[in-house]
């Protein structure tokens, strides 16, 4: 509990939440990127006006390295949310 709060309170994170730039977490293996990402996702999912889609790239798994895998994952997550399925069906049909 409380892990990553230093980042959630940082100016960089708050600017990113406002949509001013991309946020890219990088570092050596085992340094805590996944834990920090999970903290960020949990924080965003608690916000009422926020749709959260997540995808973790895995450079040891070739199926998690390609754009079509990312897009499939995002579309599946949107369908699970339910509210956007009509819009997605319409896009698919067009």
Rosetta blueprint (number, residue, H / E / L):
1 X L
2 X L
3 X L
4 X L
5 X H
6 X H
7 X H
8 X H
9 X L
10 X L
11 X H
12 X H
13 X H
14 X H
15 X H
16 X H
17 X H
18 X L
19 X L
20 X L
21 X L
22 X L
23 X L
24 X L
25 X L
26 X L
27 X L
28 X L
29 X L
30 X L
31 X L
32 X L
33 X H
34 X H
35 X H
36 X H
37 X H
38 X H
39 X H
40 X H
41 X H
42 X H
43 X H
44 X H
45 X H
46 X L
47 X L
48 X L
49 X L
50 X L
51 X L
52 X L
53 X L
54 X L
55 X L
56 X L
57 X L
58 X L
59 X L
60 X L
61 X L
62 X H
63 X H
64 X H
65 X L
66 X L
67 X H
68 X H
69 X H
70 X H
71 X H
72 X H
73 X H
74 X H
75 X H
76 X H
77 X H
78 X H
79 X H
80 X H
81 X H
82 X L
83 X L
84 X L
85 X H
86 X H
87 X H
88 X H
89 X H
90 X H
91 X H
92 X H
93 X H
94 X L
